Amino acid sequence: MPARKRQPSNPHFPLLERALADVYGWAPNVGLRAALQAVVTDKARRLLFDEVTYCRVAAQSPGELHSVAEEIALGETSFFREPEQFRALWHLVLPELIEKRSGVKRLRLWSAGCSTGEEPFSLAMLLEDLLGDAPDWRLEILAVDLRSKALLHASQGRYHPLQLRNLDPTLRDRFFHGVYAPDAPPGELDRRLRRNIRLRHANLYDPHLWQHLPGPFDVIVCSNVLTHMHHTAIQQTTTRLQQALAPGGYLLVGSTEAGLVAQPRLRPSPTLPGGFFHRNE
Ligand SMILES: C[S@@+](CC[C@H](N)C(=O)[O-])C[C@H]1O[C@@H](n2cnc3c(N)ncnc32)[C@H](O)[C@@H]1O
């Protein structure tokens, strides 16, 4: 059978990009267009549609649009992704919050855009290290992502040694079973770390999510998510993040995303690495 010719410029891509921008807050760009091209070609072929028809159908059907989003969202992540930020959480931010919340003995953290779980599990390791011998504390880590496959991976808690490359060796040896060499099979995360984590499938650009959040949060990590959003979505999401933070709480974004956060009650923290914002008391 002759190879199917790829259509050089599909006039319906802008329709699909607009739907993704409206529903998920994603900015159309060259990277998104390339990922979209590959997914549309594949899905159209499997459904026996031409690509133009597939784009029109996907733009109008929430279920199909979600399956496109699931395929094209970038999920790159790792434990302690920005090591300097995580060291600051470990040695400065969390100890300060633990001291401040010692009356209520409760901390709520949120990994917003958690991908396959490395980020919320990094937070869980820090809490376990700092408060593991204090069973009277109530610790909650909410982990949200729109990709169900990523959440399934997180729920299994198995990670390849390469995914642990930034992790402090003392934490790695304490919380992983069976990780000895880069070519070893995936290691299993200690079950203790999973008990405070609640994985939730949701879209951060959906206002309903924000109406039913179990906050306010002491720390929100929303890293490498804003960078993929368009201006309106960034504004709206950072406003909502600010509202979801407890007074005195911290927002952490990727160090290259710090310039995207412009909220009146969030101040960059001069004594912490780039990406930290402190909410007024
Ligand atoms: C590049 S990964 C970053 C993961 C992690 N925060 C980190 O920095 O390592 C971005 C994650 O955000 C998720 N994401 C993007 N837009 C989202 C949205 N509107 N709602 C929920 N999750 C979203 C993607 O599915 C992906 O797993």
PDBQT file of the ligand as one rigid body, heavy atoms in Angstrom, charges set to zero:
ROOT
HETATM    1  C1  LIG A 301       6.637  19.403  32.081  1.00  0.00    +0.000 C 
HETATM    2  S1  LIG A 301       5.640  18.517  33.237  1.00  0.00    +0.000 S 
HETATM    3  C2  LIG A 301       6.297  19.147  34.768  1.00  0.00    +0.000 C 
HETATM    4  C3  LIG A 301       6.134  18.187  35.896  1.00  0.00    +0.000 C 
HETATM    5  C4  LIG A 301       6.652  18.699  37.244  1.00  0.00    +0.000 C 
HETATM    6  N1  LIG A 301       5.846  19.781  37.735  1.00  0.00    +0.000 N 
HETATM    7  C5  LIG A 301       8.095  19.128  37.139  1.00  0.00    +0.000 C 
HETATM    8  O1  LIG A 301       8.377  20.321  37.120  1.00  0.00    +0.000 OA
HETATM    9  O2  LIG A 301       8.961  18.257  37.045  1.00  0.00    +0.000 OA
HETATM   10  C6  LIG A 301       4.080  19.409  33.111  1.00  0.00    +0.000 C 
HETATM   11  C7  LIG A 301       2.910  18.609  33.645  1.00  0.00    +0.000 C 
HETATM   12  O3  LIG A 301       1.786  19.464  33.778  1.00  0.00    +0.000 OA
HETATM   13  C8  LIG A 301       0.637  18.813  33.275  1.00  0.00    +0.000 C 
HETATM   14  N2  LIG A 301      -0.304  19.842  32.805  1.00  0.00    +0.000 N 
HETATM   15  C9  LIG A 301      -0.138  20.726  31.793  1.00  0.00    +0.000 A 
HETATM   16  N3  LIG A 301      -1.223  21.498  31.669  1.00  0.00    +0.000 NA
HETATM   17  C10 LIG A 301      -2.101  21.085  32.624  1.00  0.00    +0.000 A 
HETATM   18  C11 LIG A 301      -3.414  21.474  32.976  1.00  0.00    +0.000 A 
HETATM   19  N4  LIG A 301      -4.065  22.457  32.327  1.00  0.00    +0.000 N 
HETATM   20  N5  LIG A 301      -4.023  20.818  33.989  1.00  0.00    +0.000 NA
HETATM   21  C12 LIG A 301      -3.395  19.813  34.668  1.00  0.00    +0.000 A 
HETATM   22  N6  LIG A 301      -2.152  19.409  34.365  1.00  0.00    +0.000 NA
HETATM   23  C13 LIG A 301      -1.511  20.027  33.358  1.00  0.00    +0.000 A 
HETATM   24  C14 LIG A 301       1.154  17.926  32.148  1.00  0.00    +0.000 C 
HETATM   25  O4  LIG A 301       0.283  16.834  31.907  1.00  0.00    +0.000 OA
HETATM   26  C15 LIG A 301       2.515  17.485  32.694  1.00  0.00    +0.000 C 
HETATM   27  O5  LIG A 301       2.415  16.277  33.389  1.00  0.00    +0.000 OA
ENDROOT
TORSDOF 0
